[in-house]
Amino acid sequence: MTNNEPFVPESDERFLTIVPFLPFRCPQCGSSKPKTYTVRQHQGVPATRHHQCQSCGQRYKSIELRREELKAWVDRNM
């Protein structure tokens, strides 16, 4: 096994995919207390999550990016 091979094959359905959690803040007040009230996911399109800040009530949304999409976004925006 090389360092690039996963310990558990991705095709093994007994294990769930692990997704890193990146805490985010409300764009209005900076609070880190979002409430997710809906998740919309369609075939081939990243999941969209709708949030509402528990501190100020601001509504906003986030999208779930795959690893390669996240890297491309960081490269464009940072």
Secondary structure by P-SEA (a helix, b strand, c coil): ccccccccccccccccbbbbbbbbccccccccbbbbccccccccccbbbbbbbcccccccbbbbbcaaaaaaaaaacc
